[in-house]
Amino acid sequence: MNKTIQSMKFLGLDMINKANSGHPGIVLGAAGTVYNLYTKHMNANPEKPEWFNRDRFILSAGHGSALLYATLHLAGYKLTKDDLKDFRQLNSRTPGHPEYGEAPGVDSTTGPLGQGMSMAVGNALAESYLSAKFNSKEHKLVDHYTYALCGDGDMQEGITLESMAIAGRFQLSKLIVLFDSNDVQLDGPVDNAHSDDIQQKVKSMNWDYHLIDKYHDYEALNEAIEKAKKSDKPSFIEVKTIIGEGASSAGTSESHGKPIGVEETNKMREEAGYKKDLFEVYDEAYEEFKDTFIKRGQTKYSEWIKTLSKVKEKDIETYKQFMDVVDNKLNIDFNEIFNVAKVGMKEATRATMGKLIEIASEHIPHMVGGSADLTASTKAKGINGDFDVNHRIGRNINFGVREHAMAGIVNGMTLHNLKAFSGGFLIFSDYMKPAMRIAALMDVPSIYIFTHDSVAVGEDGPTHEPIEQLTMYRAMPNINVFRPGNAFEVEHALRYALESKTTPSIIALTRQAIATKNKVDYDSFKTGAYIVKDYEKFEAVFIATGSELELALTIQEKLAKQHNIHIRVVSMPSQELFLAQPKEIQDRIVPNKCKNIIAIEMGSSLSWYRFANKVYGIDEFGRSGKGEEVTDFFGFTAEKIIEDYLKD
């Protein structure tokens, strides 16, 4: 045991020293905790790192990545010593904070504190739903634990407490959190900024609480984990440790994020009797992981494969549905099931989306989601009733007023192959943005549905009227922002989001009713922009999104009838998809030769100048008043835009 823990510690220190960058404090302080978790409890198979029924380990304290990489290397994952030596180097498989998809065994991207905790809750929620959906008395296809390691910083983040409250409410008993409690953070002792009673706080959120208050009391730690496995609640195990244990800076914030250096590390080697050079470890360390973690994982994996075969023999329909989840497949024809949109209909796009979510969910058994206490307004609601302690197959998640946790939990569910979605007002996406960014960074197709997408919200006023949000998300890499302009575009936006494999989606919808004046097929929609109505000769191109598409078509009609002026109207539901098209397609839809290209959108104008030479937008905060009065105030009427256009 000691040789293995020493190997983990010094591998981590060598990585940090070579990079001259990293966080040695947690490596030295938490190595024993991680050692016990992997060798005594974790069920995973390094030969099959994507095994669906593996235990998940989420390092919410992502700055401890060197410890995670050292552990994965010793545990048999395809992470070589050369990979470890490339720690924190450009384009390496061992980046400064864990990144999902870069190295096997890394179950989520973490680093911004608290994000890992929310994704751990999402993983556990997904396990709870899927086990209720697919398990029988004879066969358990989904039966695993989600473990997370967090630190003092995690416990100060609001998203952590939001997420823990949700986990406790739903009694996600397969969730076990290990709290590396060393009473030190970057700026000094924790009590400089924190006086909370962690035990009372955790228990009040309906979690089991265990305290390991003696350093290296691994017997007590393992007993606590075993008790946690038998609990009907999520479990929180506080493990008292010494940050930077063994270093001259032990117990102080200096050891948090400052490399110890080769000279002191060699001295620590000598004092510990660790007779190995840089990046060398004891053979016993590999052997111990092989005889415990690897052997146990291979056995559990083989047993699961046998169970899968038995289910296939006895219940082929359950097997097929389950394998769709495992393989992340959709076996549905959207053209057949989506028949909500009709030319001539007039309704809020949020209402259209509500209908489509219900239809899609009937055909996708792993589509799960809900809203942040706004279901009645957003219409973003899962089917089959509310997910709850006594109704685990309910697919509507009552997130409560916890937008940040909701987004992080959706990411965790998406990592577990659910088609997970959230619902909220677009203005409150501000609370969710950090988690949405993590989804984009991880290349996972989380779905974020927003309503009340413009100043047309009206009486709720500027606090509830989004201005800069669409531009903000359009500036974010690897995320698709959809603002559908009619019911057909809503259908296609949801379809695109559900079919996406590596890109999260934002769908922004109206509260007010808008008319569906044109039909568009999916292939045209996928180009991100398309010509809605045209003339052989036109003097201007009007680009519009959302409710402003109807406005643009009205402007086109009036200019033609009243002034014999012909314009082209282009709908651009997704700037990202349009910019991904070949130049010839872009030029065909929005021709560069046209010197009069005008964009219309009730929000920040900034993102539109890459397409247009003039923008009718809003670059100030909104107003409180009736929706029509507010849009009129900002000049979004056909009469005012035509009057302004004719001046030019």
C-alpha angles and dihedrals in degrees: 000000000000093000091052094049090047090051091053092049098047094043087055093047092048090053092050094045093049091050090041084220137084146070115291096169097077092039090060096036102044103033092100092051093051091043092056093045094053100038098040108028121008117103110203136124117227089199089058102031093169094053103148098221097047122124110258123227117197118188098208088175087066094176085077091072094126089062091049093049092047089051094048091049093052091042093062103259117144093264111122132204087252087058089052091049088054091059111151092359124134113284094353125147089238106061123179093267123025113276121197111240097020098089131017113253094034102119098186144000110260139168107105096089117251096021092097091052092055092048090049088056089049091051091050092047090051091049090050093050096043094047090052090046101046110020124095132188089264102039133037112196094167116039117132144119131244114218126190132186114209136172140210091279092055090053091058096053117099093222090061094055093043090052095045090052090055093046091051093047091054094038095232093191096178090067117097121179122196111203114206094211110188100144093232132104135173098280096042139280115006091236089068087077106011136061101157122134099235094194094054092043094051094045091048088059090057098258128135111244129208128179124207099189100168118079114246094006090146093161090061090045093053091046089052092051090049090051089048091055090057096047125106089217136060110272132226118196115192109204115192109219140163115247110232092006111197096019124107088245093052115144094020135096089245090079093053102084107355121097112244092218134232096273096055092039089056089050090051089050089054095047091048093047090239102159099191132106128231113316091359121125138183117275085225089067092060090043094051093052089046093051094045119020099025096041094046092046094050090050093049091047092051090049090051093051089053090050090050090053092051092051089050090054097046105033114020095174093056089046092052093047091048094048089052086061094044092048093039093236135153115207099189138108107230091191088061101044101036106074100135099105120085130171108251097029118128121201141121112280088231088063091049089050092051090057092046094050089055093049095046092046091056088061099036110058092189096055106116133163150112146185139272096258090304105096094122089057105032095041086214097135134144121232134238094054132285120326105242145148093277096032108049093162092062108115101201112092116205098210094174119211092325107114098163094050090045092058093046093047090050087054090052092049090048090052085057090056098257119139090237126182138179132204133211146123113291092237090060092056082091086077091051103043099101092056092043089054090053090054090053091047092050094048093234122145102235113165121224115188118194133182135187087057102175148016087285084089082088120174096038085069137204095328088065100034115094117221111155100023099093091048091048093055093042086059091055116096120241101012127110117221115200125189104177118209099200143004094277090055090050089055092050094044092055091045092051091049092050093047094047115113105184109014130073119225135221116198115191116198139184130250091202124071117261130187124248102221100163141034122229128187123228096250092056091046091052091064087070092235135039140175109264100181128359148177126214088240119030132170099203143022118223114199117197141170135196118348090352090072089073088048092051092051090050090050090050092051095048094046090052096046100037102032106017088238116144123208135173118236118211124187113211107186092166126029090187095058091045093051089051091061123098114269093250092058092047091050092048092055100035104020117208090213089068107091095195110066115156129186124204121197132139095234143056112338095210101097094049101066091081086069107024139047091209130034132195098205142129119255099173135060119283131252138241116246142088111323095245091048092052094049089047090050090056092047100252098143128107092239096053095044092047091049090051092044093053090053089062 
